[in-house]
């Protein structure tokens, strides 16, 4: 559709009582079969005739529709779901309004069709039995009667509607304002108090037609005057009119040629003042009664922004004067404040409209203008410019980044917009650094990779971060480097410490999100050493910021960072801070202990570095186990380095375990596998003899040969290298100063090919052989000596027993096979030794593993 009369915007009221823009389209009315009735249809204008539906709403005979400001239709479809159509032209609004009234059987001249009520049937009958509400004569003697009538009508929706119609049809508001002027002239305090209650009640009627009369140019100041005489003030009226006429001045920094726009600005300012300053704070029950007033202000602001945005001459003159060097400071101050107010108004717009708004400002050159303004000496002007810049960054940081990189090709680093922002953050004169905190937040948004876009031709993240670290990082880190040249901060006053804490917060953010850019900068500029100087600050919050910075670096587990820390002994200031803190249990103590605990658990290289260099000063700390744990972890690492064969044995045993199926173990199996080492000291493994008949009964020899073949080969190779392994373990024992572990493992029967007739209890403690019925079991025993050899053999026992048991349990169900064994390397074989044939009777211990 191209008919502009039907062009509308669809709004819904959100939970915060703010209108959300749902899109622009064209409205029509027609019968909808699915809804079984006449309905309002709005199709998105961007999609043409067959565009997507923005709205499909049945015109319910019982729904109350309101017509507001000649171009708005508002209604509620559910208890908490309000809708509004904002028409481009009054004619289109009138046309759709007639359709709604026709369906509901109402007169199109009314501004509200009806309103649902929640009263009892008796009250409803009483109200509907009377044709209308009769108002008393508008005279001084009847003001008290009128005030009581208004107060009694507010609780009932139907009575409120009748009162509103009566006030509107009889032109009652203008008559009341005439009485107000008389009461003021006569200084009639009682009359003024009654008028206050009456006018306040009219506001709570929540009717647009009444607001249009009250907020007209000839009536609004008298309405404000009525609200000055609150009886609760004890006869001392407020001076709102004096403020609006004498103190508040409207300045046209750029002449506004459109009289309608000028009148709309005046009206919106005064209505906003009434809402914020004049009307008493509404109670919980009255808050919803002012929804129409909120809507009135909202749509006024939307209209003002749209009219200014469409006035190209106005915006062109605005930015030309902003950037003109001949513009005097006072004029530029006014221009900046206007632009700030203009951007603040834009926050009421919905995303689509706000997108158009900021694109218009960008095309007009708002960023170059801000660059000029931020270079001025006027603190107030710079503050307003910072607020405008924050609107732009929050709306579209990519647009700001693109401008910054483009200007770097023409300007020096000192006058770049982003460096001006950093300098203003550093030079903030506020003792609490309020402006610096705001600017740091903007910088963080600009360098956040999460809001950077990537396209096929370029990556914004790579380009901008490379630019930032080349042209801006030296400006940001300058105060840090200047204040950390010695072992203690050069300046340790509160304001400087706050500034350094802000810089450290931003640098910590960079460590977490910028990977190699910040890594290169920290290592090349030795930033961490400088930061750790701040652990000696008298301000605990700054010292904690420095510790947090180092903790983030360690948390990355990056060996480049770790080598940098170890090479420069950067734990030294941390240890000093810990010792200087003494026995005090505070955040400093907890933060340092947590850092060492993290190193103990996760960072081996730093564990060795700390113990080797700082153990003597930390060994006496015994109120936590962190430092003793560090020493223990260090000794374990050294033991593995000094005795690599034992570590290699563990690797072999891990590599020769069988893969477990996803199914869980039986409870008895879990108990056995979790048994203590002491229970397995004299474990005995029993292997049943080979039986071809029973083998065939259990599924054929091939499967069991596949099962035992890798085990038999493994054991055979160990047996053949028995003597070599003993020598290896003997040498290892002599190096470690302990007796070499020795153990014996023997099998009877064939060790190359074995057939099993039933689930064997291979290498399990106390399990009898389970071969063919009546066949005596053939035993294989394992005996162990020394703790280490015992542990290794127990691991082997568990591994082999799991394998055989799993093979039998799942062989006939899912055919879950064993792990494919790689050929055992020679170096792996050297780690198992001391095997020889030896037969011993099986243990009598009852088997824990169920068959």
C-alpha positions in Angstrom: 0.0 0.0 0.0 1.2 3.5 -0.8 -1.7 5.4 0.9 0.0 7.5 3.6 -3.3 7.9 5.4 -3.1 4.3 6.5 0.6 4.4 7.4 1.0 3.6 11.1 3.5 2.6 13.8 2.5 -0.3 16.1 3.5 0.1 19.8 3.1 -2.2 22.8 3.4 -1.2 26.4 6.1 -3.1 28.3 6.4 -4.0 31.9 8.2 -0.8 32.7 5.3 1.2 31.3 7.3 2.3 28.3 6.1 2.0 24.7 8.0 -0.4 22.5 8.0 0.1 18.7 7.0 -3.0 16.9 7.4 -1.7 13.4 5.9 0.5 10.7 3.2 -0.7 8.2 -0.2 0.0 6.7 -3.4 -0.7 8.6 -6.6 -2.1 7.2 -9.8 -3.6 8.6 -11.6 -6.7 7.4 -13.3 -9.9 8.3 -10.9 -12.6 9.5 -12.3 -16.1 9.4 -9.9 -17.5 12.0 -10.9 -14.8 14.5 -14.5 -15.0 13.5 -15.0 -11.2 13.3 -13.9 -7.8 12.0 -10.2 -7.2 12.8 -7.4 -4.7 12.5 -4.6 -5.8 10.3 -1.2 -4.1 10.0 1.3 -5.4 7.4 5.0 -4.3 7.4 5.6 -1.7 4.8 9.0 -3.1 3.8 7.3 -6.3 2.6 4.7 -4.8 0.3 1.2 -6.1 -0.2 2.0 -9.6 1.0 4.2 -8.4 3.8 4.4 -10.0 7.2 1.7 -9.2 9.7 2.8 -6.8 12.5 -0.7 -6.9 14.0 -3.9 -9.0 13.7 -6.4 -7.9 16.3 -10.1 -8.7 16.5 -12.3 -5.7 17.2 -13.9 -7.0 20.3 -17.3 -5.5 21.1 -16.4 -5.2 24.8 -12.9 -3.7 24.4 -12.4 0.0 25.3 -10.7 1.9 22.5 -9.3 5.4 23.1 -8.6 8.0 20.5 -5.8 10.4 21.6 -4.2 13.5 20.0 -6.1 13.0 16.7 -3.5 10.4 15.5 -3.4 7.7 18.2 -5.7 4.8 18.9 -4.9 2.9 22.2 -6.6 -0.2 23.7 -5.9 -3.2 25.9 -6.2 -6.7 24.6 -5.4 -8.4 27.9 -4.9 -7.4 31.5 -1.2 -6.5 31.0 -1.1 -6.1 27.2 -1.7 -2.5 25.8 -1.5 -1.6 22.1 -1.3 1.6 20.3 -1.5 2.7 16.6 0.2 6.0 15.8 -1.0 7.3 12.4 0.9 9.5 10.0 -2.2 11.4 9.1 -5.3 12.4 11.0 -7.5 11.3 8.2 -6.3 7.7 8.4 -6.9 7.7 12.2 -10.4 9.0 11.7 -11.2 6.3 9.1 -10.0 3.4 11.3 -11.8 5.0 14.3 -15.1 5.0 12.4 -14.6 1.3 11.6 -14.1 0.5 15.3 -17.1 2.5 16.4 -19.2 0.9 13.6 -18.4 -2.6 14.9 -19.1 -1.6 18.5 -22.1 0.5 17.6 -20.7 3.7 19.0 -20.8 7.3 17.9 -17.4 8.2 16.2 -17.5 11.6 17.8 -16.5 10.1 21.2 -12.9 9.5 22.1 -13.5 6.3 24.1 -15.8 3.6 23.1 -16.4 1.9 26.5 -14.5 0.6 29.5 -14.7 -2.7 31.3 -15.7 -2.5 34.9 -15.2 -4.8 37.9 -18.0 -3.6 40.0 -20.7 -5.8 41.5 -23.9 -6.4 39.5 -25.9 -4.2 42.0 -23.5 -1.2 41.6 -23.4 -1.7 37.8 -27.2 -1.6 37.7 -27.4 1.5 39.8 -24.9 3.3 37.6 -26.4 2.2 34.3 -29.9 3.2 35.5 -29.0 6.8 35.4 -28.4 8.2 31.9 -25.5 10.5 32.9 -23.7 12.4 35.6 -25.0 15.9 36.4 -22.3 18.3 37.5 -23.1 21.1 40.0 -22.9 24.7 38.7 -19.4 25.9 38.3 -19.5 28.6 41.0 -17.5 29.4 44.1 -20.3 28.1 46.4 -20.4 24.7 44.8 -16.6 23.9 44.7 -16.8 21.8 47.8 -19.7 19.8 46.4 -17.8 19.3 43.1 -14.6 18.2 44.9 -16.6 15.5 46.8 -18.2 14.4 43.5 -14.8 13.9 41.9 -13.4 12.1 44.8 -16.4 9.7 45.0 -16.2 8.9 41.3 -12.6 8.0 41.1 -12.9 4.4 42.5 -15.4 3.3 39.9 -14.3 3.1 36.3 -17.8 3.6 35.0 -18.4 6.7 37.1 -14.9 8.0 36.1 -16.0 7.6 32.5 -19.3 9.5 33.1 -17.5 12.2 35.0 -14.9 12.6 32.2 -17.7 12.9 29.6 -19.5 15.5 31.6 -16.4 17.6 32.2 -15.5 17.4 28.5 -18.9 18.1 27.0 -19.7 21.1 29.2 -16.3 22.8 28.8 -16.0 22.6 32.5 -12.2 22.9 32.6 -12.1 26.5 31.3 -14.9 27.4 33.7 -12.8 26.0 36.6 -9.8 28.0 35.6 -11.9 31.2 35.6 -12.8 30.4 39.2 -9.2 29.8 40.0 -8.3 33.3 38.9 -11.1 34.7 41.0 -10.0 32.8 44.1 -6.4 34.0 43.7 -7.6 37.6 43.4 -9.8 37.2 46.5 -7.1 35.1 48.3 -9.8 32.5 48.9 -7.7 29.7 50.5 -10.6 27.3 50.9 -11.6 27.7 47.3 -8.0 27.2 46.1 -7.7 24.0 48.2 -10.9 22.6 46.6 -9.7 23.5 43.1 -6.4 21.6 43.9 -8.4 18.4 44.7 -10.6 18.9 41.6 -7.8 19.4 39.1 -5.8 16.5 40.6 -8.9 14.3 40.2 -9.2 15.4 36.6 -5.6 14.2 36.0 -6.6 10.8 37.4 -9.5 10.5 34.9 -6.7 9.5 32.5 -8.4 11.0 29.4 -6.5 12.4 26.4 -9.2 14.8 25.4 -9.1 16.5 28.8 -5.2 16.6 28.7 -5.3 18.4 25.3 -7.5 21.1 26.8 -5.4 21.4 30.1 -2.1 21.4 28.2 -3.1 24.0 25.7 -1.1 27.2 25.6 -3.9 29.3 27.2 -4.7 26.8 30.0 -1.5 25.1 31.1 -0.1 27.8 33.4 -3.4 28.1 35.3 -3.6 24.3 35.7 -0.1 24.5 37.2 -1.3 27.3 39.4 -4.2 25.2 40.7 -1.7 22.5 41.7 0.4 25.0 43.7 -2.2 25.1 46.5 -1.9 21.7 48.1 -3.8 21.7 51.4 -1.0 19.5 52.9 1.4 22.5 52.7 -0.5 24.4 55.3 -1.4 27.4 53.2 2.1 27.9 51.8 1.8 27.6 48.0 4.7 26.5 45.8 6.0 28.8 43.1 6.0 26.6 40.1 4.8 29.3 37.7 7.6 31.6 38.8 10.2 29.0 38.0 8.7 28.3 34.6 8.3 31.9 33.6 11.3 33.6 35.2 14.0 30.9 35.9 13.5 28.4 33.1 14.4 30.0 29.8 13.9 28.6 26.4 17.0 29.2 24.3 17.0 28.7 20.5 20.7 28.1 19.9 19.7 27.5 16.3 16.6 29.3 15.2 13.6 27.0 14.8 11.5 28.1 11.9 8.6 25.7 12.4 6.2 27.3 14.9 4.5 23.9 15.4 7.8 22.4 16.5 8.5 25.3 18.8 5.1 25.0 20.5 5.5 21.2 20.8 8.9 21.7 22.6 7.3 24.2 25.1 4.4 21.9 25.8 6.5 18.8 26.3 8.8 20.6 28.7 5.9 21.9 30.8 4.0 18.6 30.9 7.2 16.8 31.9 7.6 19.4 34.7 4.1 18.7 35.9 4.7 15.0 35.9 8.0 15.2 37.7 7.6 18.2 40.0 4.1 19.4 40.4 1.9 16.3 40.7 2.3 14.5 44.0 3.9 11.0 43.9 1.0 8.7 42.9 0.1 5.9 45.2 0.1 2.2 44.0 -3.6 2.5 43.1 -3.2 5.8 41.3 -0.1 4.9 39.2 -2.0 3.2 36.4 -4.4 6.1 36.3 -1.6 8.3 34.8 -0.7 6.0 32.0 -2.2 8.3 29.4 0.0 11.2 30.8 3.1 9.0 30.3 1.9 8.2 26.7 1.3 11.9 26.0 4.9 12.8 26.9 6.4 9.8 25.1 4.7 10.5 21.8 5.5 14.2 22.0 9.2 13.4 22.3 9.1 11.0 19.4 7.4 13.7 17.3 10.0 16.3 18.3 13.0 14.1 17.4 11.4 13.2 14.1 10.7 16.8 13.2 14.2 17.9 14.1 15.8 15.0 12.3 13.9 15.8 9.1 15.0 19.5 9.2 18.3 19.2 7.3 19.0 23.0 7.5 18.7 23.0 11.2 21.2 20.1 11.7 23.6 21.5 9.1 23.7 24.8 10.9 24.1 23.1 14.3 27.2 21.1 13.3 28.7 24.0 11.3 28.6 26.3 14.3 29.9 23.5 16.6 33.1 23.1 14.6 33.6 26.7 13.6 36.6 28.2 15.4 34.9 31.6 15.3 32.1 30.4 17.5 32.5 31.9 21.0 32.6 29.7 24.1 29.2 30.6 25.5 27.5 29.8 22.2 29.4 26.5 21.8 28.4 25.6 25.3 24.7 26.1 24.5 25.1 24.1 21.3 26.7 21.2 23.1 24.0 21.2 25.8 21.3 21.2 23.1 22.9 18.3 21.3 23.1 16.4 24.6 19.4 17.0 25.2 18.7 16.0 21.7 20.5 12.7 22.2 18.8 12.1 25.5 15.4 12.5 23.8 16.5 9.8 21.3 16.7 7.2 24.1 12.9 7.2 24.1 13.0 5.9 20.5 12.8 2.3 19.6 15.8 0.5 18.0 14.7 1.1 14.4 14.1 4.8 14.9 17.3 5.2 17.0 19.3 3.5 14.3 18.1 6.1 11.8 18.7 8.9 14.3 22.4 8.1 14.9 23.1 7.4 11.3 21.8 10.9 10.6 24.1 12.4 13.2 27.0 10.4 11.9 26.5 11.7 8.4 26.3 15.2 9.8 29.8 14.8 11.3 29.1 14.4 15.0 32.3 12.5 15.8 34.7 15.2 14.3 32.6 17.8 16.2 33.1 15.9 19.4 36.8 15.7 18.8 36.9 19.5 18.6 34.8 19.9 21.7 36.8 17.5 23.8 39.9 19.6 23.1 38.4 22.6 24.8 39.3 23.8 28.3 35.7 24.2 29.5 35.1 21.4 32.0 31.3 21.6 31.6 31.5 21.5 27.8 33.8 18.5 28.0 31.4 16.8 30.4 28.5 17.3 28.0 30.6 16.0 25.1 31.5 12.9 27.1 27.8 12.2 27.6 27.1 12.5 23.9 30.1 10.2 23.2 28.7 7.6 25.6 25.4 7.6 23.7 27.3 6.9 20.5 29.5 4.2 21.9 26.6 2.4 23.6 24.6 2.5 20.5 27.2 1.5 17.9 30.8 0.9 19.0 31.8 -0.3 15.5 30.9 3.1 14.0 33.2 4.8 16.6 36.0 2.4 16.0 35.8 2.9 12.2 36.1 6.6 12.6 39.0 6.3 15.0 41.0 4.2 12.6 40.3 6.4 9.7 41.4 9.6 11.4 44.7 7.9 12.4 45.8 8.0 8.8 45.7 11.8 8.9 46.3 12.9 12.4 49.1 12.4 15.0 48.5 10.1 18.0 48.2 13.0 20.4 45.0 14.4 18.8 43.2 11.1 18.1 39.7 11.0 19.6 40.4 7.9 21.6 43.6 9.3 23.0 41.7 12.5 24.0 39.3 10.2 25.9 42.2 8.5 27.7 43.8 11.8 28.6 40.6 13.1 30.0 40.3 9.9 32.1 43.8 10.4 33.4 43.4 14.1 34.1 40.0 13.9 35.8 40.0 16.6 38.6 37.1 15.0 40.5 38.5 13.5 43.8 36.1 10.6 43.3 37.0 10.2 39.6 33.4 10.0 38.5 34.2 11.1 35.0 37.2 8.8 34.8 35.0 5.8 35.7 32.6 6.7 33.0 35.4 7.0 30.4 37.0 3.8 31.5 33.7 2.0 30.8 33.6 3.5 27.3 37.1 2.4 26.6 36.3 -1.1 27.8 33.4 -1.2 25.4 35.6 -0.1 22.5 38.3 -2.7 23.1 35.8 -5.5 23.9 36.2 -8.2 21.1 32.7 -9.5 21.9 31.1 -6.6 20.1 33.5 -6.5 17.2 32.3 -7.7 13.8 34.0 -10.0 11.3 33.4 -9.8 7.6 34.7 -11.7 4.6 37.1 -8.9 3.7 38.4 -7.8 7.1 38.3 -8.6 10.8 37.5 -5.7 13.0 39.1 -7.3 16.0 42.5 -7.8 14.4 42.6 -4.3 12.8 41.4 -2.3 15.8 43.4 -4.1 18.4 46.6 -3.8 16.3 45.8 -0.1 16.0 45.0 0.3 19.7 48.3 -1.3 20.9 50.3 0.7 18.5 48.8 4.1 18.9 47.0 4.2 22.3 48.3 1.7 24.8 51.4 3.8 25.6 49.1 6.7 26.6 46.9 4.4 28.8 49.9 2.9 30.6 51.9 6.1 31.0 50.7 6.9 34.6 51.4 3.3 35.7 55.0 3.4 34.3 55.7 6.8 35.7 54.6 5.8 39.2 56.5 2.5 39.5 60.1 3.3 38.7 61.2 2.4 42.3 60.4 -0.4 44.7 57.4 1.5 46.0 54.9 3.7 44.2 56.2 7.2 43.6 52.9 8.8 44.5 50.6 6.9 46.8 47.8 9.4 47.5 44.2 8.3 47.3 43.3 9.9 43.9 46.4 8.6 42.2 45.7 5.1 43.6 42.2 5.2 42.3 43.4 6.2 38.8 45.9 3.4 38.8 43.3 0.9 40.0 41.1 1.9 37.0 44.0 1.4 34.6 44.8 -2.0 36.1 41.1 -3.0 35.8 41.3 -2.2 32.1 44.6 -4.0 31.6 43.2 -7.0 33.4 40.3 -7.0 31.0 42.8 -6.9 28.1 44.7 -9.9 29.6 41.5 -11.9 29.6 40.3 -11.0 26.1 43.3 -9.9 23.9 45.6 -12.9 24.0 48.8 -12.2 22.0 48.4 -8.4 21.7 48.6 -7.8 25.5 51.1 -10.7 25.9 53.6 -9.1 23.7 53.1 -5.7 25.3 53.4 -7.1 28.9 56.6 -9.0 28.1 58.3 -6.4 25.9 57.5 -3.5 28.3 58.0 -5.6 31.5 54.6 -4.5 32.6 54.0 -7.2 35.3 57.1 -6.1 37.2 55.9 -2.5 37.3 52.4 -3.6 38.3 53.7 -5.7 41.2 55.4 -2.6 42.6 51.9 -1.5 43.6 51.6 -4.4 46.1 53.7 -2.2 48.4 51.0 0.5 48.3 49.4 1.7 51.5 46.0 1.4 49.8 44.8 -2.2 50.0 42.5 -1.9 47.1 45.4 -1.0 44.8 47.6 -3.8 46.0 44.7 -6.2 45.5 44.3 -4.9 41.9 47.9 -5.7 41.2 47.5 -9.2 42.6 44.4 -9.7 40.5 46.3 -8.7 37.4 49.0 -11.3 38.1 46.4 -13.9 39.0 44.7 -13.5 35.7 48.0 -14.0 33.9 48.8 -17.2 35.8 45.3 -18.4 35.2 46.0 -18.5 31.5 48.5 -21.3 32.0 50.6 -19.9 29.2 54.2 -21.0 29.3 55.4 -17.8 27.7 54.0 -15.9 30.7 55.4 -18.5 33.1 58.9 -18.3 31.7 58.7 -14.5 31.9 57.7 -14.7 35.6 60.4 -17.2 36.4 63.2 -15.4 34.5 62.5 -12.2 36.3 61.7 -13.7 39.7 58.3 -11.9 39.8 57.0 -13.9 42.7 59.4 -12.0 45.0 57.2 -8.9 45.5 54.2 -11.2 46.1 56.1 -13.2 48.8 57.3 -9.8 50.3 53.7 -8.6 50.4 52.6 -11.9 52.1 55.3 -11.6 54.8 54.7 -7.9 55.4 51.0 -8.7 55.9 52.0 -10.9 58.8 49.4 -13.0 60.5 46.5 -10.7 59.6 43.6 -12.6 58.2 42.4 -10.3 55.4 41.8 -10.0 51.7 45.5 -9.7 51.0 46.3 -12.9 52.9 43.5 -14.8 51.2 44.3 -13.5 47.7 48.0 -14.5 47.9 47.2 -18.0 49.4 44.7 -18.6 46.7 47.3 -17.7 44.0 49.8 -20.2 45.5 47.1 -22.9 45.8 46.2 -22.5 42.2 49.9 -22.8 41.2 50.2 -26.0 43.4 47.3 -27.6 41.6 47.7 -26.6 38.0 51.1 -25.1 37.2 54.1 -27.5 37.5 56.8 -25.1 36.3 55.9 -22.4 38.7 55.6 -24.9 41.6 59.3 -25.8 41.1 60.3 -22.2 40.8 58.5 -21.2 44.0 59.9 -24.0 46.1 63.5 -23.7 44.8 63.6 -19.9 45.4 61.2 -19.1 48.3 60.8 -22.2 50.4 63.0 -21.1 53.2 60.8 -18.1 54.0 57.5 -20.0 53.5 58.2 -23.3 55.2 57.1 -22.0 58.6 53.6 -21.1 57.4 51.6 -23.9 58.8 48.1 -22.5 59.4 47.3 -23.6 55.9 48.6 -26.6 54.0 49.2 -24.7 50.8 53.0 -24.3 51.1 53.6 -27.8 52.5 51.5 -29.0 49.6 53.7 -27.0 47.2 56.8 -28.7 48.6 55.2 -32.2 48.4 54.2 -31.6 44.8 57.7 -30.4 44.0 59.2 -33.5 45.6 56.9 -35.8 43.6 58.0 -34.1 40.4 61.6 -34.5 41.3 61.1 -38.2 42.2 59.6 -38.8 38.7 62.5 -37.1 37.1 65.1 -39.1 39.2 63.3 -42.4 38.6 61.8 -42.3 35.1 61.5 -46.1 34.9 58.9 -46.3 37.6 56.9 -43.5 35.8 57.3 -45.5 32.5 56.0 -48.6 34.2 52.8 -46.7 35.2 52.5 -45.6 31.6 52.8 -49.2 30.3 50.2 -50.4 32.7 47.9 -47.6 31.6 48.4 -48.4 28.0 47.7 -52.1 28.4 44.4 -51.7 30.1 41.3 -52.9 28.4 38.6 -50.5 27.3 35.5 -50.5 29.5 32.1 -50.6 28.0 29.6 -47.8 28.9 27.8 -50.1 31.3 28.7 -49.8 34.9 30.2 -52.5 37.2 28.4 -54.6 39.7 28.5 -53.5 43.3 30.7 -56.5 44.1 33.1 -55.7 41.3 33.3 -52.0 42.4 34.1 -53.2 46.0 36.9 -55.4 44.7 38.4 -52.9 42.4 38.3 -50.2 45.1 39.9 -52.5 47.7 42.8 -51.3 49.7 46.3 -52.2 48.7 46.7 -54.2 52.0 44.0 -56.6 50.9 46.1 -57.5 47.8 49.5 -58.0 49.4 49.5 -61.8 48.8 47.1 -61.9 45.9 46.9 -65.1 43.8 45.6 -65.5 40.3 44.0 -68.7 39.1 43.9 -69.7 35.5 41.7 -72.7 34.5 43.0 -75.3 32.2 42.3 -75.4 28.5 39.3 -77.5 27.5 38.3 -77.8 23.8 34.8 -79.1 24.5 33.8 -76.4 26.9 35.5 -73.9 24.7 33.2 -74.7 21.8 30.3 -74.5 24.2 31.2 -71.0 25.1 31.4 -69.7 21.6 34.5 -71.2 20.0 38.2 -71.1 20.6 38.7 -68.2 18.2 37.2 -65.6 20.5 39.0 -66.8 23.6 42.2 -67.1 21.7 41.8 -63.5 20.7 41.2 -62.7 24.3 44.3 -64.5 25.7 46.6 -64.0 22.8 47.8 -60.4 23.7 47.9 -61.3 27.4 50.0 -64.5 26.7 52.3 -62.6 24.4 52.8 -59.9 27.0 53.6 -62.4 29.7 55.9 -64.4 27.5 57.9 -61.4 26.5 58.2 -60.5 30.2 59.4 -64.0 31.1 62.0 -64.0 28.3 63.4 -60.6 29.5 63.3 -61.5 33.2 67.0 -61.1 33.8 67.2 -57.8 31.9 64.4 -56.3 33.8 65.9 -57.2 37.1 69.1 -55.4 36.1 67.1 -52.3 35.1 65.2 -52.2 38.4 68.3 -52.9 40.3 70.0 -49.9 38.8 67.0 -47.7 39.5 67.0 -48.9 43.1 70.6 -48.1 43.6 70.0 -44.5 42.3 67.1 -43.9 44.6 68.7 -45.5 47.7 66.0 -48.0 48.1 65.7 -51.8 47.6 64.6 -52.7 44.1 61.1 -54.1 44.1 61.0 -57.8 43.2 58.1 -60.0 42.4 57.4 -63.3 40.7 54.6 -64.3 38.3 54.1 -67.9 37.2 51.7 -69.7 34.9 51.2 -73.4 34.4 50.1 -74.7 31.1 50.5 -73.0 27.8 51.2 -69.2 27.7 50.7 -68.8 24.0 47.2 -70.0 23.2 44.6 -70.5 25.9 41.0 -71.6 25.6 38.6 -70.7 28.4 35.5 -72.8 29.0 33.7 -70.3 31.4 34.3 -66.9 32.9 37.8 -67.2 34.3 38.9 -65.5 37.5 42.2 -64.4 36.1 44.5 -62.7 38.5 41.8 -62.2 41.1 42.3 -62.8 44.9 40.7 -65.9 46.2 38.6 -66.9 43.1 38.5 -70.6 42.4 39.0 -71.9 38.8 35.9 -72.3 36.8 36.8 -74.7 34.0 34.9 -77.8 32.9 33.1 -79.6 35.6 35.4 -81.7 37.6 38.6 -80.3 36.1 41.0 -79.1 38.7 42.2 -75.5 38.4 45.7 -74.7 37.4 47.1 -71.8 39.5 49.2 -68.9 38.8 50.4 -66.8 41.7 51.9 -63.4 42.2 54.0 -62.5 45.1 55.3 -59.0 45.7 58.0 -57.3 47.8 58.5 -53.7 48.7 55.9 -51.0 48.4 56.6 -49.7 44.9 56.7 -53.1 43.2 53.6 -54.1 45.1 51.7 -51.1 43.8 52.8 -51.8 40.2 51.7 -55.4 40.4 48.4 -54.6 42.0 47.8 -52.2 39.1 48.6 -55.0 36.6 46.3 -57.4 38.5 43.4 -55.0 38.3 44.0 -54.3 34.6 44.2 -58.0 33.5 41.3 -59.0 35.7 39.1 -56.3 34.4 39.9 -57.3 30.8 39.0 -61.0 31.2 35.9 -60.3 33.2 34.6 -57.7 30.8 35.3 -60.0 27.8 33.2 -62.8 29.3 30.3 -60.6 30.5 29.7 -58.8 27.2 31.1 -61.2 24.6 27.8 -62.8 23.9 25.7 -59.6 24.0 27.3 -56.7 22.1 30.5 -58.3 21.0 32.5 -55.6 22.8 36.1 -56.5 22.0 39.4 -55.6 23.7 41.5 -52.6 22.9 43.7 -53.2 19.9 47.1 -53.6 21.4 50.0 -51.8 19.8 53.2 -53.8 19.5 55.0 -53.4 22.8 58.1 -51.4 22.4 61.4 -52.6 23.8 61.6 -49.7 26.2 58.1 -50.5 27.6 59.1 -54.1 28.2 62.0 -53.1 30.3 59.7 -51.7 32.9 58.3 -55.0 34.0 60.7 -57.6 35.4 61.2 -60.4 37.8 58.8 -62.9 36.3 59.4 -66.7 36.7 57.3 -69.8 36.8 56.2 -70.7 40.2 53.1 -72.6 41.3 51.4 -72.0 44.5 47.9 -73.1 45.7 45.1 -70.6 45.3 44.0 -68.4 48.1 41.0 -69.5 50.1 39.7 -65.9 50.2 36.1 -65.8 49.0 35.7 -64.2 45.7 34.1 -60.8 45.7 33.5 -60.7 41.9 30.3 -62.4 40.9 30.4 -64.7 37.9 
